[in-house]
Amino acid sequence: MFSDLRQAGRYLGQTMRLMVGMPDYDAYVTHMQTTHPDKPMMSYAEFFRERQEARYGSGAGKCC
């Protein structure tokens, strides 16, 4: 039962992060390990910065 609750908590956390636009680093790591094992993997900090940059751009505000 404890493992079921823990798994539900992981899914809830992942869902909440995706709802606010924060990508899942664990999913990235799994994808890189299975699909691109020969390529270097970003650290969490690098991943987070790259995803923010992809979402918000270089800081130049874009209106409409």
Stockholm file with secondary structure:
# STOCKHOLM 1.0

chainA/1-64         MFSDLRQAGRYLGQTMRLMVGMPDYDAYVTHMQTTHPDKPMMSYAEFFRERQEARYGSGAGKCC
#=GR chainA/1-64 SS CHHHHHHHHHHHHHHHHHHTTCCCHHHHHHHHHHHCTTSCCCCHHHHHHHHHHHHHTTSCCCCC
#=GC SS_cons        CHHHHHHHHHHHHHHHHHHTTCCCHHHHHHHHHHHCTTSCCCCHHHHHHHHHHHHHTTSCCCCC
//
